[in-house]
Amino acid sequence: MLLLVPQFYVMGRPKSSRYCRQPLLNNLSASIAFSFVASSFSVLFTMMDPIPQSLWASYHVFGLLSWGHGLCTAVLTLTAAACVETTPELYYTSLSLTVASVCSTAFFTVRGGLWLISRLSVTELDRNSPAVSH
């Protein structure tokens, strides 16, 4: 919820509605929607125990969609350098969302790689250990 305050601030600024070649304002609207959904997931995960498999599945789909949105944000921001003159708050907000998306992608790539390594090493240990008969 803390990330919503600056996003709404930038959305409400008069300069944000000026012309920019890239649809950064539309992208910011999508970021606000993703922030609401992420907040909803965190509330649900906090309140529910056990967590249904369908909720986990929808959370992972949301993660993939969020990654795709981060990729679109990066592309839009990198191609909108001229917008820093007309819509500076919007451009710098988009730039900070791009940096956050890159950091998040790096974190989950490393975490996923470590999970995969540990999963494979456990599988190897199970395969190489002798069968115990009772």
Secondary structure, DSSP 8 states (H G I E B T S, - for coil): -TTHHHHHHHHHSGGGGS--SS-HHHHHHHHHHHHHHHHHHHHHHHH-SS--HHHHHHHHHHHHHHHHHHHHHHHHHHT-TTHHHH-HHHHHHHHHHHHHHHHHHHHHHHHHHHHHHHHHHHHHHHHHS-----
